């Protein structure tokens, strides 16, 4: 039996938006198959483009939400003192030339934190109590975190306690693991350096931390109520030299306390 060949026809249909458009149909053995590909080709293309744009927009929103959640988590893990969590570079009161100069240096330090991170550049803030060292350091941490970097605040005494806690037989972490947690931070702020004489073990733990971060090319901010010469004597010239390497700055906050 001879098989009949399909009959192809081109007809037109009307689109209310774009007018007539061709529709191909095949007729075989009394059955007709219309191939209109979903309707008006202009409408189909626009709908496809719209769907693609919506998908891209949804993907962008999801990515932004994930990034925001990650930054929120970084802030939670920063251990910034509650009093200073809302502080920023913008609300630092710089009403003298000296304060403006220090603020500019800190802003340069954390404005493009990736550059600071790649250089492992450190910063030292010295000044009497209440001059804004912790404010500026926590503001720098905020800037680093908002750019997607981890940051952590600690005092010398808190760090020493964390290390001593590992000496307990029931401790969940070793002293090396605790040290690694501090070393791994993109930015570490160490406050109250030299505020107490401390034991030889505490000093050695602090020196080990600074040295490990130096070798890992990790930026560290040191805050101290000591004068620059006193801090140099406390830390030793070797540590001070490493903190200043690669453009590290020592800033002196020599004005009256904001707390007065």
C-alpha positions in Angstrom: 0.0 0.0 0.0 1.4 3.4 -1.0 1.9 5.7 2.0 0.7 9.2 1.3 3.1 12.1 1.6 2.4 14.8 4.3 0.8 17.9 3.0 2.4 21.1 4.3 0.4 24.3 4.5 1.2 27.8 5.6 -1.6 29.8 7.1 -1.8 32.9 9.0 -3.2 33.8 12.4 -3.8 37.1 14.0 -2.2 38.5 17.1 -4.0 41.4 18.7 -0.7 43.0 19.6 1.4 42.2 16.5 -0.9 41.4 13.7 -0.7 38.4 11.4 1.9 35.7 11.8 2.5 32.5 9.8 1.5 29.1 11.1 2.8 25.9 9.6 0.6 22.7 9.5 1.2 19.2 8.3 -1.6 16.9 7.2 -1.0 13.2 7.0 -3.5 10.4 6.6 -6.4 12.7 7.5 -4.7 14.1 10.6 -3.5 17.7 10.8 -0.8 18.9 13.1 -0.5 22.6 13.6 2.9 23.9 14.6 2.4 27.4 16.0 5.2 27.1 18.7 3.0 28.7 21.4 1.5 31.5 19.4 2.8 34.8 18.0 6.6 34.5 17.7 7.1 38.1 18.9 5.0 37.5 22.0 6.8 34.2 22.7 10.1 35.9 22.4 9.1 38.7 24.7 7.7 36.3 27.2 10.9 34.2 27.1 13.0 37.3 27.6 10.7 38.4 30.5 11.0 35.0 32.1 14.8 35.1 31.7 14.9 38.6 33.3 12.7 37.5 36.1 14.9 34.5 36.8 18.0 36.6 36.7 16.4 39.1 39.1 15.3 36.3 41.5 18.9 34.9 41.4 20.3 38.4 42.2 17.9 38.8 45.1 18.8 35.4 46.5 22.5 36.2 46.2 22.1 39.5 47.9 20.1 37.9 50.7 22.8 35.2 51.2 25.5 37.9 51.2 23.6 40.0 53.7 23.0 36.9 55.9 26.7 36.1 55.7 27.7 39.7 56.7 25.2 39.6 59.6 26.8 36.4 60.8 30.3 38.0 60.6 29.1 40.8 62.7 27.7 38.4 65.3 31.0 36.5 65.5 33.2 39.7 65.7 32.9 40.0 69.5 32.8 43.7 69.2 31.8 45.3 72.6 28.1 46.0 72.7 28.7 49.7 73.4 30.7 50.1 70.2 28.6 47.9 67.8 26.8 50.9 66.4 30.0 53.0 66.0 31.2 54.0 62.6 33.8 56.2 60.9 31.0 58.6 60.1 30.0 59.3 63.7 33.5 59.7 65.0 33.7 63.3 66.3 36.7 64.8 64.5 36.5 68.4 65.5 40.2 69.2 65.4 42.9 68.9 62.7 44.7 66.2 64.8 41.5 64.1 65.0 40.7 64.6 61.3 44.2 63.4 60.4 43.8 60.2 62.5 40.3 59.6 61.1 41.7 59.9 57.6 44.4 57.4 58.3 42.0 54.8 59.7 39.6 55.5 56.8 42.4 54.8 54.3 43.3 51.7 56.2 39.9 50.0 55.9 38.3 51.9 53.0 39.6 49.3 50.5 40.3 46.5 53.0 41.3 44.0 50.3 44.5 46.0 49.7 45.2 46.1 53.4 44.5 42.4 53.7 46.8 41.4 50.8 49.6 43.5 52.3 49.0 42.2 55.8 49.3 45.9 56.9 48.9 46.5 60.6 48.0 49.6 62.6 48.8 50.8 66.1 46.6 53.3 68.0 48.0 54.7 71.3 46.5 57.3 73.6 45.2 57.8 77.0 41.8 56.3 78.0 38.7 57.8 76.3 40.4 59.2 73.2 38.4 57.0 70.8 40.8 54.1 70.1 38.1 51.4 70.5 35.6 53.4 68.6 37.9 53.8 65.6 39.0 50.1 65.7 35.4 48.8 65.9 34.5 51.1 63.0 37.4 49.7 61.0 36.1 46.2 61.8 32.6 47.2 60.6 34.0 48.4 57.3 36.0 45.2 56.8 33.0 43.1 57.6 30.7 45.0 55.3 33.2 44.3 52.5 32.8 40.5 53.3 35.8 40.0 55.5 36.0 38.3 58.9 37.0 40.5 61.9 37.3 39.9 65.6 37.9 42.1 68.7 39.6 40.9 71.8 41.4 42.3 74.8 44.7 40.9 76.0 43.1 39.6 79.1 40.2 37.9 77.2 42.7 36.2 74.9 44.8 35.0 77.8 41.7 33.6 79.5 40.7 31.8 76.3 44.2 30.2 76.2 44.2 29.3 79.9 40.7 27.7 79.5 42.3 25.1 77.2 44.5 23.8 80.1 41.4 22.3 81.8 41.2 18.5 81.1 37.6 19.0 80.1 38.4 21.7 77.5 36.9 21.1 74.1 39.7 22.9 72.3 43.5 22.8 72.5 45.5 26.0 72.9 46.6 25.6 69.3 43.1 25.5 68.1 42.1 28.6 70.0 45.2 30.4 68.7 44.2 29.4 65.1 40.8 31.0 65.6 42.5 34.3 66.3 45.1 33.9 63.6 42.6 33.1 60.9 40.6 36.3 61.2 41.1 38.7 58.3 41.3 41.6 60.8 42.1 41.2 64.5 41.8 44.0 67.0 43.8 43.5 70.2 42.8 46.1 72.9 44.4 47.0 76.2 47.9 46.0 75.2 50.2 46.8 78.1 47.4 47.7 80.5 48.7 45.2 83.0 52.1 43.6 83.5 50.8 40.1 82.9 52.7 36.9 83.4 55.5 35.8 81.2 53.1 33.1 79.8 50.5 35.7 78.9 53.1 37.9 77.2 54.5 35.0 75.3 51.0 34.0 74.1 50.4 37.5 72.9 53.7 37.6 71.1 53.0 34.3 69.5 49.6 35.5 68.3 51.1 38.7 66.7 54.0 36.7 65.2 51.7 34.0 63.8 49.5 36.7 62.2 52.6 38.5 60.8 53.7 35.2 59.2 50.2 34.6 57.8 50.1 38.1 56.3 47.1 39.1 58.4 46.4 42.7 59.4 46.3 43.4 63.2 45.2 46.5 65.0 46.9 47.1 68.4 45.3 49.5 70.9 47.1 50.7 74.0 47.0 53.4 76.7 50.8 53.4 76.7 52.8 56.0 75.0 54.6 54.9 71.8 58.0 54.5 73.6 56.3 52.5 76.5 54.5 50.3 74.0 57.8 49.6 72.1 59.4 48.7 75.4 56.5 46.4 76.4 56.3 44.6 73.0 60.0 44.7 72.1 61.5 46.2 69.0 61.2 43.0 67.0 57.4 42.9 67.4 57.1 46.6 66.8 59.2 46.4 63.7 56.9 43.6 62.3 53.8 45.7 63.1 55.2 48.6 61.1 56.4 46.6 58.2 54.6 47.0 54.8 53.3 50.5 55.6 52.0 49.8 59.1 51.1 53.0 60.9 51.4 54.1 64.5 48.8 56.8 65.3 49.0 58.9 68.5 45.6 60.1 69.8 46.9 62.9 72.0 43.7 64.8 72.9 41.4 64.9 75.9 39.0 62.1 76.7 35.6 62.1 75.0 34.2 60.9 78.3 34.8 64.1 80.2 
